[in-house]
Amino acid sequence: MRNVNALLNEYSEGHQNRVNKNIHRVCVPAIVFSLLGILWSLPFPIKISPLVNWATVLIVLSLIYYLFLSWKLAIGMLFSSLFMILILRWMDGFSVPLWQIAIAIFMVAWVGQFIGHHIEGKRPSFFKDIQFLLIGPVWLLADVYRKFNLSY
């Protein structure tokens, strides 16, 4: 497994344009959130708790991956995931089904991502390595850490 700095640097190569970076700052969290919303809505085979569902399974598996990269970034991703879970639980009570809202957000966010990459003039990193679908969120988090002079 490559180290976190190598992965973040490689991801950064395809994200140099200011407009593309700003689009990613909005669309990457939106994609993560909407994917969790879609998974939250799918039936789960075991009824233990409303918090045990496909979304939380993905979160746990992702956090394990992030722990191997950087425990400090994994902690940040844990807190951002908990925040998203709070919002999903709240939205799950809306009159419009959560899965419909999540699919709409997912589609709009991916269109935004591809517009950003068109502006950048480079293909999305995950076309080269699927692992970069998990690197995008920590790339944004690492940027926040750097702004506050926090190591990762």
C-alpha positions in Angstrom: 0.0 0.0 0.0 1.3 3.4 -0.9 1.7 5.9 1.9 -0.8 8.8 2.3 1.6 11.5 1.1 2.2 9.7 -2.2 -1.5 9.1 -2.7 -2.4 12.7 -1.9 0.4 14.1 -4.2 -0.7 11.9 -7.0 -4.3 12.9 -6.5 -3.2 16.6 -6.5 -1.6 16.2 -9.9 -5.1 16.1 -11.5 -6.5 18.9 -9.3 -4.4 22.0 -9.9 -7.0 24.3 -11.4 -8.6 26.6 -8.9 -12.1 26.2 -10.3 -11.8 22.4 -10.3 -10.5 22.4 -6.7 -13.5 24.5 -5.6 -15.9 22.3 -7.5 -14.3 19.3 -5.7 -14.7 21.1 -2.3 -18.4 21.0 -2.9 -19.0 17.9 -5.0 -16.8 15.4 -3.2 -18.6 15.8 0.2 -21.9 15.8 -1.7 -21.0 12.5 -3.4 -20.0 10.9 -0.2 -23.1 12.2 1.6 -25.4 11.1 -1.2 -23.8 7.7 -1.5 -24.3 7.2 2.2 -27.9 8.4 1.8 -28.5 5.8 -0.9 -27.0 3.0 1.2 -28.9 4.2 4.3 -32.1 3.7 2.4 -31.4 0.1 1.3 -32.8 -2.7 3.4 -30.3 -4.3 5.7 -30.6 -8.0 6.5 -30.2 -7.7 10.2 -32.4 -5.4 12.4 -30.0 -4.5 15.3 -30.4 -0.8 15.3 -31.3 2.0 12.9 -27.6 2.9 12.9 -26.6 -0.5 11.6 -27.1 -0.3 7.9 -25.2 -0.4 4.6 -24.1 3.2 5.0 -22.5 2.5 8.4 -20.9 -0.7 7.0 -19.3 1.4 4.3 -18.1 4.0 6.8 -16.5 1.3 9.0 -14.7 -0.3 6.1 -13.6 3.1 4.8 -12.3 4.1 8.3 -10.3 0.9 8.4 -8.7 1.8 5.1 -8.0 5.3 6.3 -6.4 4.0 9.5 -3.8 2.2 7.4 -3.1 5.5 5.7 -3.1 7.9 8.6 -4.8 7.6 12.0 -5.1 11.4 12.2 -7.0 11.6 8.9 -9.1 8.6 10.0 -10.2 10.5 13.1 -11.2 13.5 10.9 -13.1 11.2 8.6 -14.8 9.6 11.6 -16.1 13.0 12.7 -17.2 14.0 9.2 -19.0 10.7 8.9 -20.7 11.1 12.2 -21.9 14.6 11.1 -23.2 13.1 7.9 -25.0 10.4 9.8 -26.7 13.0 12.0 -28.0 14.8 8.8 -29.1 11.5 7.2 -31.1 10.5 10.3 -32.8 14.0 10.3 -33.5 13.8 6.5 -34.8 10.2 6.8 -38.0 11.8 8.3 -38.7 14.1 5.3 -41.8 13.6 3.3 -39.6 13.0 0.2 -37.9 9.6 0.5 -34.2 9.9 1.5 -33.1 7.7 -1.5 -34.7 10.1 -4.0 -33.0 13.2 -2.5 -29.7 11.2 -2.3 -29.9 10.1 -6.0 -30.6 13.7 -7.1 -27.6 15.0 -5.1 -25.4 12.2 -6.4 -26.2 12.9 -10.1 -25.7 16.7 -9.8 -22.5 16.3 -7.8 -21.0 13.9 -10.4 -22.0 16.3 -13.2 -20.1 19.0 -11.3 -17.1 16.7 -10.9 -16.9 16.0 -14.6 -17.3 19.7 -15.4 -14.4 20.4 -13.0 -12.3 17.8 -14.7 -13.2 19.2 -18.2 -12.0 22.6 -17.0 -8.9 21.0 -15.6 -8.3 19.2 -18.8 -7.5 15.9 -17.0 -9.5 12.8 -16.5 -10.6 11.9 -12.9 -7.9 10.1 -10.9 -10.2 7.1 -10.2 -10.1 6.2 -14.0 -6.4 5.4 -13.3 -6.9 3.7 -9.9 -10.2 3.1 -8.3 -8.6 3.7 -4.9 -8.8 7.4 -5.6 -12.5 7.3 -5.0 -11.5 7.0 -1.3 -8.6 9.4 -1.5 -10.7 12.4 -2.7 -12.4 12.9 0.7 -9.1 12.7 2.6 -7.4 15.0 0.1 -9.9 17.6 1.1 -9.5 16.9 4.8 -5.7 17.0 4.5 -6.1 20.5 3.0 -8.1 21.5 6.1 -5.4 20.0 8.3 -2.7 22.0 6.5 -4.7 25.2 6.9 -4.7 24.7 10.7 -1.0 23.5 10.7 -2.1 20.0 11.8 0.0 17.1 10.9 -1.4 14.0 9.4 
